[in-house]
Amino acid sequence: MWFWLALGSAVFAAMTSTLAKVGIEGVGSNLAAAIRTMVVLIMAWGMVFITHQQDGIRSISQKNWLFLILSGFSIKRYW
């Protein structure tokens, strides 16, 4: 089973690069990053609701919020 998961991961990683290179043609890099981030945001919240984890938001400590937000600022994009 792990082989198929690893293979799927590799295929989707390759697709991400290829689709991003084609999609960014003629589009500013900041706009392209914002559009891709919106899609990731929608997908991430979709998974939160599908797995019924939305009630866990209330139990996140201030320390956890701080470090999660800081980690979000530290993400680097390479085109």
N, CA, C, O and CB atoms as a CASP TS submission, in Angstrom:
PFRMAT TS
TARGET T0000
AUTHOR 0000-0000-0000
METHOD Language model
MODEL 1
PARENT N/A
ATOM      1  N   MET     1       0.821  -1.207   0.000  1.00  0.00           N
ATOM      2  CA  MET     1       0.000   0.000   0.000  1.00  0.00           C
ATOM      3  C   MET     1       0.855   1.258   0.000  1.00  0.00           C
ATOM      4  O   MET     1       0.533   2.223  -0.693  1.00  0.00           O
ATOM      5  CB  MET     1      -0.929   0.005   1.203  1.00  0.00           C
ATOM      6  N   TRP     2       1.952   1.261   0.776  1.00  0.00           N
ATOM      7  CA  TRP     2       2.796   2.458   0.867  1.00  0.00           C
ATOM      8  C   TRP     2       3.382   2.822  -0.484  1.00  0.00           C
ATOM      9  O   TRP     2       3.588   4.001  -0.772  1.00  0.00           O
ATOM     10  CB  TRP     2       3.921   2.247   1.879  1.00  0.00           C
ATOM     11  N   PHE     3       3.660   1.799  -1.337  1.00  0.00           N
ATOM     12  CA  PHE     3       4.221   2.072  -2.660  1.00  0.00           C
ATOM     13  C   PHE     3       3.275   2.931  -3.475  1.00  0.00           C
ATOM     14  O   PHE     3       3.702   3.888  -4.121  1.00  0.00           O
ATOM     15  CB  PHE     3       4.519   0.766  -3.402  1.00  0.00           C
ATOM     16  N   TRP     4       1.982   2.594  -3.450  1.00  0.00           N
ATOM     17  CA  TRP     4       1.004   3.338  -4.240  1.00  0.00           C
ATOM     18  C   TRP     4       0.809   4.746  -3.705  1.00  0.00           C
ATOM     19  O   TRP     4       0.606   5.685  -4.474  1.00  0.00           O
ATOM     20  CB  TRP     4      -0.327   2.604  -4.260  1.00  0.00           C
ATOM     21  N   LEU     5       0.871   4.894  -2.387  1.00  0.00           N
ATOM     22  CA  LEU     5       0.771   6.232  -1.802  1.00  0.00           C
ATOM     23  C   LEU     5       1.984   7.086  -2.180  1.00  0.00           C
ATOM     24  O   LEU     5       1.843   8.267  -2.497  1.00  0.00           O
ATOM     25  CB  LEU     5       0.643   6.138  -0.269  1.00  0.00           C
ATOM     26  N   ALA     6       3.173   6.485  -2.145  1.00  0.00           N
ATOM     27  CA  ALA     6       4.393   7.209  -2.528  1.00  0.00           C
ATOM     28  C   ALA     6       4.358   7.574  -4.011  1.00  0.00           C
ATOM     29  O   ALA     6       4.739   8.681  -4.393  1.00  0.00           O
ATOM     30  CB  ALA     6       5.647   6.362  -2.219  1.00  0.00           C
ATOM     31  N   LEU     7       3.909   6.656  -4.826  1.00  0.00           N
ATOM     32  CA  LEU     7       3.819   6.919  -6.264  1.00  0.00           C
ATOM     33  C   LEU     7       2.813   8.038  -6.538  1.00  0.00           C
ATOM     34  O   LEU     7       3.086   8.939  -7.331  1.00  0.00           O
ATOM     35  CB  LEU     7       3.416   5.636  -7.027  1.00  0.00           C
ATOM     36  N   GLY     8       1.667   7.983  -5.892  1.00  0.00           N
ATOM     37  CA  GLY     8       0.667   9.041  -6.052  1.00  0.00           C
ATOM     38  C   GLY     8       1.199  10.386  -5.604  1.00  0.00           C
ATOM     39  O   GLY     8       0.942  11.407  -6.242  1.00  0.00           O
ATOM     40  N   SER     9       1.942  10.389  -4.507  1.00  0.00           N
ATOM     41  CA  SER     9       2.532  11.629  -4.016  1.00  0.00           C
ATOM     42  C   SER     9       3.511  12.204  -5.032  1.00  0.00           C
ATOM     43  O   SER     9       3.510  13.410  -5.280  1.00  0.00           O
ATOM     44  CB  SER     9       3.236  11.392  -2.679  1.00  0.00           C
ATOM     45  N   ALA    10       4.332  11.365  -5.611  1.00  0.00           N
ATOM     46  CA  ALA    10       5.304  11.819  -6.614  1.00  0.00           C
ATOM     47  C   ALA    10       4.606  12.353  -7.860  1.00  0.00           C
ATOM     48  O   ALA    10       5.018  13.370  -8.418  1.00  0.00           O
ATOM     49  CB  ALA    10       6.251  10.675  -6.996  1.00  0.00           C
ATOM     50  N   VAL    11       3.566  11.679  -8.290  1.00  0.00           N
ATOM     51  CA  VAL    11       2.828  12.117  -9.480  1.00  0.00           C
ATOM     52  C   VAL    11       2.185  13.488  -9.233  1.00  0.00           C
ATOM     53  O   VAL    11       2.265  14.378 -10.080  1.00  0.00           O
ATOM     54  CB  VAL    11       1.743  11.072  -9.862  1.00  0.00           C
ATOM     55  N   PHE    12       1.547  13.650  -8.069  1.00  0.00           N
ATOM     56  CA  PHE    12       0.902  14.931  -7.783  1.00  0.00           C
ATOM     57  C   PHE    12       1.925  16.047  -7.572  1.00  0.00           C
ATOM     58  O   PHE    12       1.649  17.197  -7.915  1.00  0.00           O
ATOM     59  CB  PHE    12       0.011  14.806  -6.552  1.00  0.00           C
ATOM     60  N   ALA    13       3.093  15.738  -7.018  1.00  0.00           N
ATOM     61  CA  ALA    13       4.146  16.749  -6.873  1.00  0.00           C
ATOM     62  C   ALA    13       4.619  17.213  -8.246  1.00  0.00           C
ATOM     63  O   ALA    13       4.826  18.406  -8.468  1.00  0.00           O
ATOM     64  CB  ALA    13       5.337  16.191  -6.053  1.00  0.00           C
ATOM     65  N   ALA    14       4.788  16.273  -9.159  1.00  0.00           N
ATOM     66  CA  ALA    14       5.204  16.628 -10.524  1.00  0.00           C
ATOM     67  C   ALA    14       4.119  17.445 -11.223  1.00  0.00           C
ATOM     68  O   ALA    14       4.420  18.412 -11.922  1.00  0.00           O
ATOM     69  CB  ALA    14       5.522  15.355 -11.345  1.00  0.00           C
ATOM     70  N   MET    15       2.874  17.062 -11.035  1.00  0.00           N
ATOM     71  CA  MET    15       1.769  17.805 -11.655  1.00  0.00           C
ATOM     72  C   MET    15       1.700  19.227 -11.120  1.00  0.00           C
ATOM     73  O   MET    15       1.415  20.161 -11.870  1.00  0.00           O
ATOM     74  CB  MET    15       0.434  17.090 -11.410  1.00  0.00           C
ATOM     75  N   THR    16       1.958  19.396  -9.830  1.00  0.00           N
ATOM     76  CA  THR    16       1.913  20.731  -9.226  1.00  0.00           C
ATOM     77  C   THR    16       2.910  21.656  -9.893  1.00  0.00           C
ATOM     78  O   THR    16       2.565  22.782 -10.252  1.00  0.00           O
ATOM     79  CB  THR    16       2.193  20.655  -7.722  1.00  0.00           C
ATOM     80  N   SER    17       4.147  21.199 -10.067  1.00  0.00           N
ATOM     81  CA  SER    17       5.175  22.031 -10.708  1.00  0.00           C
ATOM     82  C   SER    17       4.802  22.363 -12.142  1.00  0.00           C
ATOM     83  O   SER    17       4.881  23.515 -12.566  1.00  0.00           O
ATOM     84  CB  SER    17       6.532  21.325 -10.676  1.00  0.00           C
ATOM     85  N   THR    18       4.398  21.348 -12.876  1.00  0.00           N
ATOM     86  CA  THR    18       4.081  21.550 -14.281  1.00  0.00           C
ATOM     87  C   THR    18       2.897  22.493 -14.449  1.00  0.00           C
ATOM     88  O   THR    18       2.950  23.425 -15.252  1.00  0.00           O
ATOM     89  CB  THR    18       3.789  20.216 -14.953  1.00  0.00           C
ATOM     90  N   LEU    19       1.846  22.256 -13.704  1.00  0.00           N
ATOM     91  CA  LEU    19       0.661  23.120 -13.817  1.00  0.00           C
ATOM     92  C   LEU    19       0.966  24.542 -13.378  1.00  0.00           C
ATOM     93  O   LEU    19       0.452  25.493 -13.966  1.00  0.00           O
ATOM     94  CB  LEU    19      -0.491  22.559 -12.985  1.00  0.00           C
ATOM     95  N   ALA    20       1.785  24.699 -12.364  1.00  0.00           N
ATOM     96  CA  ALA    20       2.142  26.044 -11.901  1.00  0.00           C
ATOM     97  C   ALA    20       2.945  26.787 -12.957  1.00  0.00           C
ATOM     98  O   ALA    20       2.716  27.976 -13.178  1.00  0.00           O
ATOM     99  CB  ALA    20       2.938  25.970 -10.592  1.00  0.00           C
ATOM    100  N   LYS    21       3.882  26.112 -13.613  1.00  0.00           N
ATOM    101  CA  LYS    21       4.692  26.776 -14.641  1.00  0.00           C
ATOM    102  C   LYS    21       3.828  27.223 -15.812  1.00  0.00           C
ATOM    103  O   LYS    21       4.014  28.319 -16.339  1.00  0.00           O
ATOM    104  CB  LYS    21       5.804  25.841 -15.136  1.00  0.00           C
ATOM    105  N   VAL    22       2.895  26.390 -16.216  1.00  0.00           N
ATOM    106  CA  VAL    22       2.004  26.756 -17.318  1.00  0.00           C
ATOM    107  C   VAL    22       1.051  27.867 -16.866  1.00  0.00           C
ATOM    108  O   VAL    22       0.796  28.807 -17.619  1.00  0.00           O
ATOM    109  CB  VAL    22       1.205  25.516 -17.814  1.00  0.00           C
ATOM    110  N   GLY    23       0.527  27.763 -15.647  1.00  0.00           N
ATOM    111  CA  GLY    23      -0.454  28.718 -15.152  1.00  0.00           C
ATOM    112  C   GLY    23       0.102  30.093 -14.870  1.00  0.00           C
ATOM    113  O   GLY    23      -0.645  31.071 -14.881  1.00  0.00           O
ATOM    114  N   ILE    24       1.398  30.194 -14.615  1.00  0.00           N
ATOM    115  CA  ILE    24       1.979  31.491 -14.250  1.00  0.00           C
ATOM    116  C   ILE    24       2.360  32.323 -15.476  1.00  0.00           C
ATOM    117  O   ILE    24       2.685  33.503 -15.341  1.00  0.00           O
ATOM    118  CB  ILE    24       3.206  31.283 -13.374  1.00  0.00           C
ATOM    119  N   GLU    25       2.325  31.728 -16.659  1.00  0.00           N
ATOM    120  CA  GLU    25       2.680  32.468 -17.875  1.00  0.00           C
ATOM    121  C   GLU    25       1.756  33.674 -18.040  1.00  0.00           C
ATOM    122  O   GLU    25       0.538  33.521 -18.136  1.00  0.00           O
ATOM    123  CB  GLU    25       2.599  31.547 -19.124  1.00  0.00           C
ATOM    124  N   GLY    26       2.334  34.858 -18.071  1.00  0.00           N
ATOM    125  CA  GLY    26       1.573  36.082 -18.278  1.00  0.00           C
ATOM    126  C   GLY    26       0.841  36.573 -17.037  1.00  0.00           C
ATOM    127  O   GLY    26       0.065  37.525 -17.115  1.00  0.00           O
ATOM    128  N   VAL    27       1.080  35.931 -15.885  1.00  0.00           N
ATOM    129  CA  VAL    27       0.420  36.324 -14.641  1.00  0.00           C
ATOM    130  C   VAL    27       1.503  36.720 -13.652  1.00  0.00           C
ATOM    131  O   VAL    27       2.520  36.036 -13.539  1.00  0.00           O
ATOM    132  CB  VAL    27      -0.480  35.169 -14.069  1.00  0.00           C
ATOM    133  N   GLY    28       1.294  37.809 -12.940  1.00  0.00           N
ATOM    134  CA  GLY    28       2.256  38.235 -11.930  1.00  0.00           C
ATOM    135  C   GLY    28       2.415  37.160 -10.861  1.00  0.00           C
ATOM    136  O   GLY    28       1.458  36.466 -10.519  1.00  0.00           O
ATOM    137  N   SER    29       3.630  37.030 -10.339  1.00  0.00           N
ATOM    138  CA  SER    29       3.904  35.966  -9.379  1.00  0.00           C
ATOM    139  C   SER    29       3.103  36.125  -8.090  1.00  0.00           C
ATOM    140  O   SER    29       2.682  35.130  -7.501  1.00  0.00           O
ATOM    141  CB  SER    29       5.381  35.931  -9.060  1.00  0.00           C
ATOM    142  N   ASN    30       2.887  37.360  -7.645  1.00  0.00           N
ATOM    143  CA  ASN    30       2.101  37.566  -6.423  1.00  0.00           C
ATOM    144  C   ASN    30       0.635  37.184  -6.630  1.00  0.00           C
ATOM    145  O   ASN    30       0.017  36.573  -5.758  1.00  0.00           O
ATOM    146  CB  ASN    30       2.199  39.028  -5.969  1.00  0.00           C
ATOM    147  N   LEU    31       0.092  37.545  -7.781  1.00  0.00           N
ATOM    148  CA  LEU    31      -1.293  37.179  -8.088  1.00  0.00           C
ATOM    149  C   LEU    31      -1.428  35.668  -8.206  1.00  0.00           C
ATOM    150  O   LEU    31      -2.387  35.086  -7.698  1.00  0.00           O
ATOM    151  CB  LEU    31      -1.761  37.859  -9.390  1.00  0.00           C
ATOM    152  N   ALA    32      -0.478  35.034  -8.869  1.00  0.00           N
ATOM    153  CA  ALA    32      -0.512  33.575  -9.014  1.00  0.00           C
ATOM    154  C   ALA    32      -0.429  32.891  -7.650  1.00  0.00           C
ATOM    155  O   ALA    32      -1.150  31.928  -7.389  1.00  0.00           O
ATOM    156  CB  ALA    32       0.642  33.097  -9.919  1.00  0.00           C
ATOM    157  N   ALA    33       0.444  33.385  -6.790  1.00  0.00           N
ATOM    158  CA  ALA    33       0.569  32.805  -5.447  1.00  0.00           C
ATOM    159  C   ALA    33      -0.722  32.991  -4.655  1.00  0.00           C
ATOM    160  O   ALA    33      -1.125  32.097  -3.912  1.00  0.00           O
ATOM    161  CB  ALA    33       1.751  33.443  -4.690  1.00  0.00           C
ATOM    162  N   ALA    34      -1.371  34.143  -4.807  1.00  0.00           N
ATOM    163  CA  ALA    34      -2.624  34.401  -4.091  1.00  0.00           C
ATOM    164  C   ALA    34      -3.729  33.454  -4.563  1.00  0.00           C
ATOM    165  O   ALA    34      -4.504  32.945  -3.753  1.00  0.00           O
ATOM    166  CB  ALA    34      -3.063  35.865  -4.288  1.00  0.00           C
ATOM    167  N   ILE    35      -3.796  33.223  -5.859  1.00  0.00           N
ATOM    168  CA  ILE    35      -4.816  32.318  -6.406  1.00  0.00           C
ATOM    169  C   ILE    35      -4.572  30.890  -5.917  1.00  0.00           C
ATOM    170  O   ILE    35      -5.504  30.216  -5.478  1.00  0.00           O
ATOM    171  CB  ILE    35      -4.814  32.363  -7.958  1.00  0.00           C
ATOM    172  N   ARG    36      -3.331  30.432  -5.991  1.00  0.00           N
ATOM    173  CA  ARG    36      -3.008  29.085  -5.518  1.00  0.00           C
ATOM    174  C   ARG    36      -3.279  28.960  -4.022  1.00  0.00           C
ATOM    175  O   ARG    36      -3.756  27.921  -3.565  1.00  0.00           O
ATOM    176  CB  ARG    36      -1.536  28.743  -5.821  1.00  0.00           C
ATOM    177  N   THR    37      -2.985  29.995  -3.264  1.00  0.00           N
ATOM    178  CA  THR    37      -3.219  29.965  -1.826  1.00  0.00           C
ATOM    179  C   THR    37      -4.710  29.891  -1.516  1.00  0.00           C
ATOM    180  O   THR    37      -5.109  29.218  -0.566  1.00  0.00           O
ATOM    181  CB  THR    37      -2.603  31.195  -1.160  1.00  0.00           C
ATOM    182  N   MET    38      -5.543  30.581  -2.311  1.00  0.00           N
ATOM    183  CA  MET    38      -6.992  30.489  -2.112  1.00  0.00           C
ATOM    184  C   MET    38      -7.478  29.059  -2.311  1.00  0.00           C
ATOM    185  O   MET    38      -8.319  28.573  -1.554  1.00  0.00           O
ATOM    186  CB  MET    38      -7.727  31.434  -3.072  1.00  0.00           C
ATOM    187  N   VAL    39      -6.955  28.391  -3.322  1.00  0.00           N
ATOM    188  CA  VAL    39      -7.357  27.005  -3.578  1.00  0.00           C
ATOM    189  C   VAL    39      -6.940  26.110  -2.413  1.00  0.00           C
ATOM    190  O   VAL    39      -7.724  25.277  -1.958  1.00  0.00           O
ATOM    191  CB  VAL    39      -6.735  26.491  -4.900  1.00  0.00           C
ATOM    192  N   VAL    40      -5.706  26.281  -1.930  1.00  0.00           N
ATOM    193  CA  VAL    40      -5.232  25.491  -0.790  1.00  0.00           C
ATOM    194  C   VAL    40      -6.082  25.775   0.438  1.00  0.00           C
ATOM    195  O   VAL    40      -6.425  24.854   1.180  1.00  0.00           O
ATOM    196  CB  VAL    40      -3.749  25.793  -0.494  1.00  0.00           C
ATOM    197  N   LEU    41      -6.424  27.027   0.661  1.00  0.00           N
ATOM    198  CA  LEU    41      -7.256  27.413   1.806  1.00  0.00           C
ATOM    199  C   LEU    41      -8.622  26.726   1.756  1.00  0.00           C
ATOM    200  O   LEU    41      -9.094  26.194   2.761  1.00  0.00           O
ATOM    201  CB  LEU    41      -7.437  28.938   1.843  1.00  0.00           C
ATOM    202  N   ILE    42      -9.243  26.740   0.598  1.00  0.00           N
ATOM    203  CA  ILE    42     -10.551  26.101   0.434  1.00  0.00           C
ATOM    204  C   ILE    42     -10.443  24.598   0.665  1.00  0.00           C
ATOM    205  O   ILE    42     -11.285  24.010   1.343  1.00  0.00           O
ATOM    206  CB  ILE    42     -11.125  26.386  -0.970  1.00  0.00           C
ATOM    207  N   MET    43      -9.413  23.977   0.106  1.00  0.00           N
ATOM    208  CA  MET    43      -9.223  22.536   0.279  1.00  0.00           C
ATOM    209  C   MET    43      -8.943  22.188   1.740  1.00  0.00           C
ATOM    210  O   MET    43      -9.470  21.199   2.249  1.00  0.00           O
ATOM    211  CB  MET    43      -8.074  22.039  -0.609  1.00  0.00           C
ATOM    212  N   ALA    44      -8.125  22.982   2.415  1.00  0.00           N
ATOM    213  CA  ALA    44      -7.789  22.708   3.812  1.00  0.00           C
ATOM    214  C   ALA    44      -9.022  22.811   4.701  1.00  0.00           C
ATOM    215  O   ALA    44      -9.257  21.942   5.541  1.00  0.00           O
ATOM    216  CB  ALA    44      -6.705  23.674   4.301  1.00  0.00           C
ATOM    217  N   TRP    45      -9.816  23.876   4.521  1.00  0.00           N
ATOM    218  CA  TRP    45     -11.030  24.009   5.325  1.00  0.00           C
ATOM    219  C   TRP    45     -12.039  22.921   4.971  1.00  0.00           C
ATOM    220  O   TRP    45     -12.790  22.463   5.832  1.00  0.00           O
ATOM    221  CB  TRP    45     -11.656  25.396   5.125  1.00  0.00           C
ATOM    222  N   GLY    46     -12.056  22.513   3.718  1.00  0.00           N
ATOM    223  CA  GLY    46     -12.919  21.391   3.323  1.00  0.00           C
ATOM    224  C   GLY    46     -12.573  20.129   4.099  1.00  0.00           C
ATOM    225  O   GLY    46     -13.463  19.415   4.560  1.00  0.00           O
ATOM    226  N   MET    47     -11.279  19.855   4.244  1.00  0.00           N
ATOM    227  CA  MET    47     -10.852  18.678   5.006  1.00  0.00           C
ATOM    228  C   MET    47     -11.205  18.814   6.481  1.00  0.00           C
ATOM    229  O   MET    47     -11.570  17.830   7.126  1.00  0.00           O
ATOM    230  CB  MET    47      -9.348  18.460   4.849  1.00  0.00           C
ATOM    231  N   VAL    48     -11.098  20.031   7.021  1.00  0.00           N
ATOM    232  CA  VAL    48     -11.478  20.253   8.430  1.00  0.00           C
ATOM    233  C   VAL    48     -12.950  19.883   8.626  1.00  0.00           C
ATOM    234  O   VAL    48     -13.289  19.199   9.591  1.00  0.00           O
ATOM    235  CB  VAL    48     -11.227  21.744   8.851  1.00  0.00           C
ATOM    236  N   PHE    49     -13.820  20.325   7.728  1.00  0.00           N
ATOM    237  CA  PHE    49     -15.245  20.051   7.878  1.00  0.00           C
ATOM    238  C   PHE    49     -15.597  18.604   7.553  1.00  0.00           C
ATOM    239  O   PHE    49     -16.469  18.020   8.196  1.00  0.00           O
ATOM    240  CB  PHE    49     -16.043  20.979   6.993  1.00  0.00           C
ATOM    241  N   ILE    50     -14.930  18.025   6.568  1.00  0.00           N
ATOM    242  CA  ILE    50     -15.188  16.610   6.231  1.00  0.00           C
ATOM    243  C   ILE    50     -14.836  15.706   7.405  1.00  0.00           C
ATOM    244  O   ILE    50     -15.540  14.734   7.680  1.00  0.00           O
ATOM    245  CB  ILE    50     -14.379  16.189   4.979  1.00  0.00           C
ATOM    246  N   THR    51     -13.742  16.029   8.098  1.00  0.00           N
ATOM    247  CA  THR    51     -13.295  15.202   9.228  1.00  0.00           C
ATOM    248  C   THR    51     -13.898  15.660  10.565  1.00  0.00           C
ATOM    249  O   THR    51     -13.531  15.137  11.618  1.00  0.00           O
ATOM    250  CB  THR    51     -11.770  15.230   9.317  1.00  0.00           C
ATOM    251  N   HIS    52     -14.806  16.618  10.530  1.00  0.00           N
ATOM    252  CA  HIS    52     -15.514  17.122  11.716  1.00  0.00           C
ATOM    253  C   HIS    52     -14.558  17.611  12.809  1.00  0.00           C
ATOM    254  O   HIS    52     -14.754  17.309  13.986  1.00  0.00           O
ATOM    255  CB  HIS    52     -16.416  16.032  12.282  1.00  0.00           C
ATOM    256  N   GLN    53     -13.536  18.358  12.421  1.00  0.00           N
ATOM    257  CA  GLN    53     -12.560  18.878  13.385  1.00  0.00           C
ATOM    258  C   GLN    53     -12.749  20.364  13.674  1.00  0.00           C
ATOM    259  O   GLN    53     -11.935  20.959  14.380  1.00  0.00           O
ATOM    260  CB  GLN    53     -11.156  18.640  12.874  1.00  0.00           C
ATOM    261  N   GLN    54     -13.803  20.973  13.144  1.00  0.00           N
ATOM    262  CA  GLN    54     -13.998  22.412  13.307  1.00  0.00           C
ATOM    263  C   GLN    54     -14.215  22.814  14.760  1.00  0.00           C
ATOM    264  O   GLN    54     -13.918  23.953  15.120  1.00  0.00           O
ATOM    265  CB  GLN    54     -15.172  22.867  12.477  1.00  0.00           C
ATOM    266  N   ASP    55     -14.715  21.932  15.599  1.00  0.00           N
ATOM    267  CA  ASP    55     -14.912  22.277  17.012  1.00  0.00           C
ATOM    268  C   ASP    55     -13.585  22.410  17.761  1.00  0.00           C
ATOM    269  O   ASP    55     -13.540  23.010  18.835  1.00  0.00           O
ATOM    270  CB  ASP    55     -15.782  21.221  17.693  1.00  0.00           C
ATOM    271  N   GLY    56     -12.507  21.858  17.205  1.00  0.00           N
ATOM    272  CA  GLY    56     -11.199  21.935  17.843  1.00  0.00           C
ATOM    273  C   GLY    56     -10.598  23.331  17.837  1.00  0.00           C
ATOM    274  O   GLY    56      -9.617  23.579  18.538  1.00  0.00           O
ATOM    275  N   ILE    57     -11.168  24.250  17.058  1.00  0.00           N
ATOM    276  CA  ILE    57     -10.644  25.614  16.988  1.00  0.00           C
ATOM    277  C   ILE    57     -10.678  26.275  18.365  1.00  0.00           C
ATOM    278  O   ILE    57      -9.757  26.998  18.741  1.00  0.00           O
ATOM    279  CB  ILE    57     -11.449  26.452  15.974  1.00  0.00           C
ATOM    280  N   ARG    58     -11.738  26.019  19.099  1.00  0.00           N
ATOM    281  CA  ARG    58     -11.893  26.640  20.420  1.00  0.00           C
ATOM    282  C   ARG    58     -10.850  26.167  21.427  1.00  0.00           C
ATOM    283  O   ARG    58     -10.554  26.876  22.388  1.00  0.00           O
ATOM    284  CB  ARG    58     -13.275  26.355  20.961  1.00  0.00           C
ATOM    285  N   SER    59     -10.294  24.988  21.219  1.00  0.00           N
ATOM    286  CA  SER    59      -9.351  24.441  22.198  1.00  0.00           C
ATOM    287  C   SER    59      -7.889  24.763  21.876  1.00  0.00           C
ATOM    288  O   SER    59      -6.994  24.303  22.585  1.00  0.00           O
ATOM    289  CB  SER    59      -9.524  22.945  22.286  1.00  0.00           C
ATOM    290  N   ILE    60      -7.632  25.534  20.834  1.00  0.00           N
ATOM    291  CA  ILE    60      -6.255  25.896  20.481  1.00  0.00           C
ATOM    292  C   ILE    60      -5.771  26.983  21.439  1.00  0.00           C
ATOM    293  O   ILE    60      -6.427  28.012  21.601  1.00  0.00           O
ATOM    294  CB  ILE    60      -6.161  26.384  18.991  1.00  0.00           C
ATOM    295  N   SER    61      -4.635  26.751  22.066  1.00  0.00           N
ATOM    296  CA  SER    61      -4.099  27.721  23.031  1.00  0.00           C
ATOM    297  C   SER    61      -3.502  28.929  22.310  1.00  0.00           C
ATOM    298  O   SER    61      -3.245  28.884  21.107  1.00  0.00           O
ATOM    299  CB  SER    61      -3.030  27.057  23.930  1.00  0.00           C
ATOM    300  N   GLN    62      -3.288  30.010  23.067  1.00  0.00           N
ATOM    301  CA  GLN    62      -2.678  31.213  22.489  1.00  0.00           C
ATOM    302  C   GLN    62      -1.276  30.911  21.966  1.00  0.00           C
ATOM    303  O   GLN    62      -0.878  31.416  20.917  1.00  0.00           O
ATOM    304  CB  GLN    62      -2.621  32.344  23.534  1.00  0.00           C
ATOM    305  N   LYS    63      -0.540  30.094  22.695  1.00  0.00           N
ATOM    306  CA  LYS    63       0.807  29.715  22.258  1.00  0.00           C
ATOM    307  C   LYS    63       0.745  28.992  20.917  1.00  0.00           C
ATOM    308  O   LYS    63       1.528  29.284  20.013  1.00  0.00           O
ATOM    309  CB  LYS    63       1.494  28.823  23.316  1.00  0.00           C
ATOM    310  N   ASN    64      -0.196  28.041  20.786  1.00  0.00           N
ATOM    311  CA  ASN    64      -0.336  27.328  19.524  1.00  0.00           C
ATOM    312  C   ASN    64      -0.718  28.270  18.389  1.00  0.00           C
ATOM    313  O   ASN    64      -0.176  28.168  17.288  1.00  0.00           O
ATOM    314  CB  ASN    64      -1.372  26.225  19.658  1.00  0.00           C
ATOM    315  N   TRP    65      -1.657  29.196  18.650  1.00  0.00           N
ATOM    316  CA  TRP    65      -2.044  30.186  17.638  1.00  0.00           C
ATOM    317  C   TRP    65      -0.822  30.985  17.179  1.00  0.00           C
ATOM    318  O   TRP    65      -0.601  31.174  15.982  1.00  0.00           O
ATOM    319  CB  TRP    65      -3.131  31.141  18.198  1.00  0.00           C
ATOM    320  N   LEU    66      -0.032  31.449  18.155  1.00  0.00           N
ATOM    321  CA  LEU    66       1.138  32.260  17.836  1.00  0.00           C
ATOM    322  C   LEU    66       2.095  31.510  16.920  1.00  0.00           C
ATOM    323  O   LEU    66       2.515  32.034  15.889  1.00  0.00           O
ATOM    324  CB  LEU    66       1.858  32.681  19.115  1.00  0.00           C
ATOM    325  N   PHE    67       2.436  30.285  17.298  1.00  0.00           N
ATOM    326  CA  PHE    67       3.410  29.540  16.506  1.00  0.00           C
ATOM    327  C   PHE    67       2.850  29.086  15.164  1.00  0.00           C
ATOM    328  O   PHE    67       3.596  29.016  14.187  1.00  0.00           O
ATOM    329  CB  PHE    67       3.892  28.342  17.284  1.00  0.00           C
ATOM    330  N   LEU    68       1.567  28.778  15.088  1.00  0.00           N
ATOM    331  CA  LEU    68       0.964  28.443  13.800  1.00  0.00           C
ATOM    332  C   LEU    68       0.986  29.649  12.862  1.00  0.00           C
ATOM    333  O   LEU    68       1.278  29.512  11.674  1.00  0.00           O
ATOM    334  CB  LEU    68      -0.477  27.946  13.995  1.00  0.00           C
ATOM    335  N   ILE    69       0.676  30.827  13.398  1.00  0.00           N
ATOM    336  CA  ILE    69       0.702  32.048  12.579  1.00  0.00           C
ATOM    337  C   ILE    69       2.123  32.378  12.140  1.00  0.00           C
ATOM    338  O   ILE    69       2.351  32.724  10.981  1.00  0.00           O
ATOM    339  CB  ILE    69       0.102  33.235  13.358  1.00  0.00           C
ATOM    340  N   LEU    70       3.077  32.273  13.057  1.00  0.00           N
ATOM    341  CA  LEU    70       4.477  32.533  12.696  1.00  0.00           C
ATOM    342  C   LEU    70       4.973  31.552  11.647  1.00  0.00           C
ATOM    343  O   LEU    70       5.715  31.933  10.741  1.00  0.00           O
ATOM    344  CB  LEU    70       5.369  32.461  13.934  1.00  0.00           C
ATOM    345  N   SER    71       4.566  30.285  11.763  1.00  0.00           N
ATOM    346  CA  SER    71       4.996  29.306  10.758  1.00  0.00           C
ATOM    347  C   SER    71       4.403  29.641   9.397  1.00  0.00           C
ATOM    348  O   SER    71       5.035  29.406   8.367  1.00  0.00           O
ATOM    349  CB  SER    71       4.588  27.880  11.178  1.00  0.00           C
ATOM    350  N   GLY    72       3.186  30.189   9.387  1.00  0.00           N
ATOM    351  CA  GLY    72       2.589  30.620   8.126  1.00  0.00           C
ATOM    352  C   GLY    72       3.359  31.741   7.462  1.00  0.00           C
ATOM    353  O   GLY    72       3.473  31.782   6.237  1.00  0.00           O
ATOM    354  N   PHE    73       3.892  32.660   8.273  1.00  0.00           N
ATOM    355  CA  PHE    73       4.708  33.737   7.721  1.00  0.00           C
ATOM    356  C   PHE    73       6.057  33.256   7.208  1.00  0.00           C
ATOM    357  O   PHE    73       6.670  33.913   6.366  1.00  0.00           O
ATOM    358  CB  PHE    73       4.920  34.798   8.761  1.00  0.00           C
ATOM    359  N   SER    74       6.514  32.136   7.698  1.00  0.00           N
ATOM    360  CA  SER    74       7.850  31.668   7.320  1.00  0.00           C
ATOM    361  C   SER    74       7.858  30.835   6.040  1.00  0.00           C
ATOM    362  O   SER    74       8.928  30.450   5.568  1.00  0.00           O
ATOM    363  CB  SER    74       8.438  30.858   8.443  1.00  0.00           C
ATOM    364  N   ILE    75       6.694  30.552   5.475  1.00  0.00           N
ATOM    365  CA  ILE    75       6.628  29.745   4.246  1.00  0.00           C
ATOM    366  C   ILE    75       7.221  30.545   3.098  1.00  0.00           C
ATOM    367  O   ILE    75       6.872  31.708   2.892  1.00  0.00           O
ATOM    368  CB  ILE    75       5.158  29.324   3.921  1.00  0.00           C
ATOM    369  N   LYS    76       8.104  29.924   2.365  1.00  0.00           N
ATOM    370  CA  LYS    76       8.749  30.575   1.213  1.00  0.00           C
ATOM    371  C   LYS    76       8.255  29.941  -0.072  1.00  0.00           C
ATOM    372  O   LYS    76       8.058  28.729  -0.153  1.00  0.00           O
ATOM    373  CB  LYS    76      10.296  30.473   1.304  1.00  0.00           C
ATOM    374  N   ARG    77       8.064  30.765  -1.047  1.00  0.00           N
ATOM    375  CA  ARG    77       7.658  30.280  -2.378  1.00  0.00           C
ATOM    376  C   ARG    77       8.819  30.445  -3.338  1.00  0.00           C
ATOM    377  O   ARG    77       9.459  31.495  -3.380  1.00  0.00           O
ATOM    378  CB  ARG    77       6.401  31.044  -2.903  1.00  0.00           C
ATOM    379  N   TYR    78       9.086  29.407  -4.103  1.00  0.00           N
ATOM    380  CA  TYR    78      10.121  29.473  -5.137  1.00  0.00           C
ATOM    381  C   TYR    78       9.462  29.190  -6.472  1.00  0.00           C
ATOM    382  O   TYR    78       8.775  28.181  -6.622  1.00  0.00           O
ATOM    383  CB  TYR    78      11.287  28.462  -4.859  1.00  0.00           C
ATOM    384  N   TRP    79       9.659  30.051  -7.422  1.00  0.00           N
ATOM    385  CA  TRP    79       9.082  29.855  -8.746  1.00  0.00           C
ATOM    386  C   TRP    79      10.119  29.365  -9.654  1.00  0.00           C
ATOM    387  O   TRP    79       9.848  29.131 -10.832  1.00  0.00           O
ATOM    388  CB  TRP    79       8.467  31.113  -9.290  1.00  0.00           C
TER
END
